[in-house]
């Protein structure tokens, strides 16, 4: 059994967790090889820089205001090593149960997961991303009996290793970026970068590296939807000191950014301060309806959806079976944006 074999103590008195954003039942492996020429890449990047430089004054004001209005969130990353003989049915079962765990517990405000598309030195096969409102919610999540049961019955039998990284970050203080809702978050590519900085780099070099990466990602709004990063606060996982999560608008946007001269320059500049890094990415597909595992659990246990989804369904006046309820759906039903925000603010104690 590898040293990172699954245990029930990945975090104080608990296991760990997994989830996929919009259920991706079998995401095929995607090569990182980009066939387009360097000239084409440079042309795309040139257009990107032009868009940023000619941003209207009103948009600049809005951007400056949003920087002042930020809200803290806690990000959770879980990487799994599935067994080589894992069947499609077993994979779907594992991911469905992980995904529907959010409907049986409070605290999770956003989630995505899927099969990792790129090969990596650690041989991780699946990734799970979750967002919590506060650290206390994350601690309760790790100890949640329902989730621990899901891990024991639907994850451990199919996996032989895992790692968890948690960090606190900030996002724009608005309903859509906090909950990762709206058209921009319905699909794309989730990029996760785990970094272990050298001990001698802590302080100036680390702060410089993170600040530079934050500014770099902010310079490409047509490629990137959202970026969060921070120092690992999970005491059971000291392998990596920091985590980064970037949501790209598409696979093409992801490839363009990683091939850009700016990102390569950032990587080269701070490579001497990095002891180890693990980059992975997975596809996020639109959600059409609740995964079947959820309805099986709900009917078997006569359970109802979690308060979060119940609130959204009741507010929109729809049956809870469609999961992908977008902001545009809400507006088309005649509700005002302020009503939508107020409902979720009350549920999650958000002052938006």
C-alpha positions in Angstrom: 0.0 0.0 0.0 1.5 3.4 -1.0 2.4 5.9 1.6 -0.5 8.0 0.6 -3.0 5.2 1.0 -6.5 6.2 2.0 -7.1 6.6 5.7 -9.9 8.0 7.8 -7.5 10.7 9.3 -6.6 12.9 6.4 -7.7 15.9 8.5 -8.2 16.2 12.3 -10.6 13.3 13.1 -11.7 12.8 9.6 -11.2 11.5 6.0 -11.2 13.8 3.0 -13.6 14.4 0.2 -14.3 14.6 -3.5 -16.7 16.1 -5.9 -17.1 17.1 -9.5 -18.6 20.3 -10.7 -21.0 19.6 -13.3 -21.1 15.8 -13.4 -18.5 14.7 -16.0 -19.1 11.0 -16.4 -16.2 10.2 -18.5 -14.0 13.0 -19.6 -11.5 11.8 -22.2 -7.8 12.4 -21.7 -6.8 15.7 -23.4 -3.3 16.2 -24.7 -1.5 19.4 -23.8 0.2 19.5 -27.2 -0.9 22.6 -29.1 -0.7 22.3 -32.8 -1.1 26.0 -33.6 2.1 27.9 -34.4 3.9 30.3 -32.1 2.9 33.1 -34.5 -0.8 32.3 -34.0 -0.3 32.3 -30.3 1.4 35.6 -30.3 -1.4 37.1 -32.4 -4.0 35.9 -29.9 -2.0 37.2 -26.9 -1.6 40.5 -28.7 -5.3 40.8 -29.1 -5.8 39.9 -25.4 -3.4 42.7 -24.3 -5.2 45.2 -26.5 -8.6 44.3 -25.0 -7.1 44.9 -21.5 -5.5 48.2 -22.4 -8.6 49.7 -24.0 -11.0 48.8 -21.2 -13.6 51.5 -20.9 -13.2 54.0 -18.0 -16.5 52.8 -16.4 -15.2 49.2 -16.4 -12.0 50.3 -14.8 -13.9 52.0 -12.1 -16.0 48.9 -11.5 -12.8 46.8 -11.4 -11.2 49.1 -8.8 -14.4 49.0 -6.8 -14.5 45.2 -6.8 -11.0 45.0 -5.6 -12.1 46.9 -2.5 -15.2 44.7 -2.1 -13.7 41.3 -1.5 -15.0 38.3 0.5 -12.9 35.6 2.1 -13.6 32.0 1.1 -12.0 28.7 1.9 -10.9 26.4 -1.0 -10.6 22.7 -0.7 -8.6 20.5 -3.2 -8.7 16.7 -3.1 -6.7 14.6 -5.6 -7.4 10.8 -5.9 -5.5 7.9 -7.3 -8.0 5.5 -8.7 -7.2 1.8 -9.3 -6.1 0.9 -12.8 -8.9 -1.6 -13.3 -11.6 1.0 -12.4 -14.5 0.5 -14.7 -16.7 3.2 -16.2 -19.6 2.2 -14.0 -17.5 2.3 -10.9 -16.0 5.6 -11.8 -19.5 7.1 -12.5 -20.8 5.7 -9.2 -17.9 7.2 -7.2 -18.1 10.6 -8.8 -21.9 10.7 -8.5 -21.9 10.0 -4.8 -19.1 12.5 -4.2 -21.0 15.1 -6.2 -24.3 14.6 -4.4 -22.7 14.8 -1.0 -23.2 18.5 -1.2 -26.9 18.1 -1.0 -26.8 16.3 2.3 -24.7 18.8 4.2 -24.4 22.6 4.7 -21.4 24.8 4.1 -20.4 23.9 0.5 -21.1 27.0 -1.8 -19.4 25.7 -5.0 -18.0 22.5 -6.3 -16.4 20.9 -9.4 -14.7 17.6 -10.1 -13.7 15.3 -12.9 -11.1 13.0 -14.4 -7.7 14.6 -14.6 -6.9 15.2 -18.3 -3.1 15.4 -18.1 -0.5 12.9 -17.0 1.3 13.8 -13.8 4.3 12.5 -11.9 2.2 11.6 -8.9 -0.2 9.5 -10.9 -3.4 11.2 -9.6 -6.4 10.4 -11.7 -9.3 12.5 -10.4 -9.6 15.9 -8.8 -12.2 17.5 -6.6 -12.6 21.2 -5.8 -15.0 22.6 -3.2 -15.5 26.1 -1.8 -16.6 26.8 1.7 -17.8 30.1 3.3 -15.5 29.8 6.3 -12.9 27.6 8.0 -15.5 26.3 10.5 -17.6 24.9 7.6 -14.5 23.0 6.3 -13.8 21.4 9.7 -17.4 20.3 10.0 -17.3 18.9 6.5 -14.3 16.7 7.3 -16.1 15.2 10.2 -19.6 14.9 8.6 -20.8 11.3 9.1 -22.7 11.2 5.8 -19.6 12.2 3.8 -17.4 9.8 5.7 -19.8 7.0 4.8 -19.7 8.0 1.2 -15.9 7.9 1.3 -15.9 4.5 3.0 -18.4 2.9 0.7 -18.0 4.6 -2.6 -14.4 6.0 -2.8 -12.1 3.8 -0.7 -13.0 0.6 -2.7 -11.9 2.3 -5.9 -8.9 4.4 -4.9 -5.5 3.7 -3.3 -4.3 7.1 -2.5 -5.3 10.8 -2.0 -4.1 14.2 -0.9 -5.9 17.2 0.5 -4.9 20.9 0.3 -6.9 23.7 1.8 -6.3 27.4 1.6 -8.1 30.7 2.4 -8.5 33.2 -0.4 -10.6 36.1 -1.6 -13.1 36.6 -4.4 -15.3 39.5 -5.6 -18.0 40.1 -3.0 -21.0 39.3 -5.3 -23.3 36.3 -5.5 -22.1 34.9 -8.9 -18.4 34.8 -8.2 -18.9 33.6 -4.7 -21.1 30.7 -5.7 -19.4 30.2 -9.1 -22.8 30.5 -10.9 -23.8 32.0 -14.2 -22.9 31.3 -17.8 -19.2 31.9 -17.2 -19.0 29.0 -14.7 -21.1 26.5 -16.6 -18.2 25.0 -18.5 -14.5 25.4 -19.1 -11.3 24.0 -17.6 -10.3 23.8 -13.9 -6.6 24.2 -13.5 -5.1 23.3 -10.1 -1.5 24.1 -9.3 0.0 22.8 -6.0 3.3 24.3 -5.0 5.9 23.4 -2.4 8.2 26.5 -2.0 11.7 26.0 -0.6 11.9 27.0 3.1 14.4 29.7 2.3 11.9 31.3 -0.1 9.3 32.1 2.5 8.8 35.7 3.0 9.7 38.0 0.1 10.1 35.5 -2.8 6.9 33.6 -2.0 4.9 36.8 -1.6 6.3 38.2 -4.8 5.6 35.0 -6.7 1.9 34.9 -5.6 1.4 38.6 -6.2 2.9 38.3 -9.6 0.7 35.3 -10.5 -2.4 37.1 -9.3 -1.6 40.2 -11.4 -0.8 38.0 -14.4 -4.1 36.1 -14.4 -6.0 39.4 -13.9 -4.4 40.6 -17.2 -6.2 37.9 -19.2 -10.0 38.4 -18.5 -11.0 36.9 -21.8 -9.2 33.7 -21.0 -9.7 33.4 -17.2 -13.0 33.5 -15.2 -11.6 33.4 -11.7 -8.4 32.8 -9.8 -7.8 31.9 -6.1 -4.6 31.1 -4.3 -3.3 30.8 -0.8 -1.2 29.1 1.8 -2.1 25.4 2.7 -3.9 25.3 6.1 -4.3 21.5 6.1 -2.1 20.2 8.9 -2.3 16.6 7.7 -0.8 17.5 4.3 2.6 19.2 4.4 3.7 18.0 1.0 2.6 21.3 -0.6 2.8 24.7 0.9 0.4 26.6 -1.4 -2.5 26.0 -3.8 -3.8 27.8 -6.9 -7.1 27.3 -8.6 -7.8 28.9 -12.0 -11.0 28.5 -14.0 -10.4 29.0 -17.7 -13.2 29.7 -20.1 -12.2 26.8 -22.4 -9.5 24.3 -23.2 -8.2 26.7 -25.9 -8.0 29.5 -23.4 -6.1 27.2 -21.0 -3.6 26.2 -23.7 -3.1 29.8 -24.8 -2.3 31.0 -21.3 0.1 28.2 -20.4 1.9 28.8 -23.8 2.1 32.5 -23.3 5.4 34.3 -22.9 4.1 36.0 -19.7 3.3 32.7 -17.9 6.6 31.1 -19.1 8.5 34.1 -17.8 6.7 33.8 -14.4 7.6 30.1 -14.2 11.2 30.7 -15.1 11.6 33.6 -12.7 10.4 31.7 -9.6 11.5 28.2 -10.5 14.6 28.5 -8.3 12.3 29.0 -5.3 10.0 26.1 -6.0 11.0 22.7 -4.5 8.1 20.8 -6.0 5.0 21.5 -8.0 2.0 19.6 -9.3 -0.1 21.0 -12.2 -3.3 19.2 -13.1 -6.5 20.2 -15.0 -9.9 18.7 -15.8 -12.8 19.6 -18.0 -16.0 21.1 -16.5 -19.1 20.4 -18.5 -22.6 21.9 -18.2 -25.0 20.2 -15.8 -28.3 19.1 -17.3 -30.0 17.5 -14.3 -29.4 15.9 -10.9 -27.1 12.9 -11.0 -29.0 9.6 -10.7 -27.2 8.6 -7.5 -28.9 11.6 -5.7 -32.4 10.5 -6.6 -31.6 6.9 -5.6 -30.4 8.1 -2.2 -33.3 10.6 -1.8 -36.0 8.0 -2.5 -34.4 5.3 -0.6 -34.0 7.4 2.6 -36.9 9.7 1.9 -34.5 12.5 2.1 -35.0 15.9 0.6 -32.4 18.1 -1.2 -30.2 20.3 1.1 -31.6 23.7 2.2 -29.4 25.4 -0.4 -31.0 23.7 -3.4 -34.5 23.8 -1.8 -34.1 27.6 -1.4 -33.1 28.0 -5.0 -35.9 25.8 -6.3 -38.5 27.5 -4.2 -37.3 30.9 -5.1 -37.4 30.2 -8.8 -40.7 28.4 -8.6 -39.3 25.3 -10.3 -39.1 21.6 -9.6 -35.7 20.7 -8.0 -34.7 18.2 -10.6 -32.9 20.6 -13.0 -29.7 21.4 -11.2 -28.2 23.9 -13.6 -30.3 26.9 -12.6 -28.6 30.0 -14.0 -28.8 33.7 -13.2 -30.5 34.3 -16.5 -33.3 31.8 -15.6 -33.9 33.8 -12.4 -34.2 37.1 -14.2 -36.4 35.6 -16.9 -38.9 34.5 -14.2 -39.4 38.1 -13.2 -37.4 38.2 -10.0 -34.9 41.1 -9.5 -31.2 40.5 -8.9 -31.5 42.0 -5.5 -34.1 39.4 -4.5 -31.8 36.6 -5.7 -29.0 38.0 -3.6 -31.1 38.6 -0.6 -32.4 35.0 -0.6 -28.9 33.5 -0.7 -27.5 36.1 1.7 -30.0 35.0 4.3 -29.3 31.3 3.8 -25.5 31.7 3.9 -25.2 34.8 6.2 -23.8 36.8 3.3 -24.0 40.6 3.3 -24.2 41.3 -0.4 
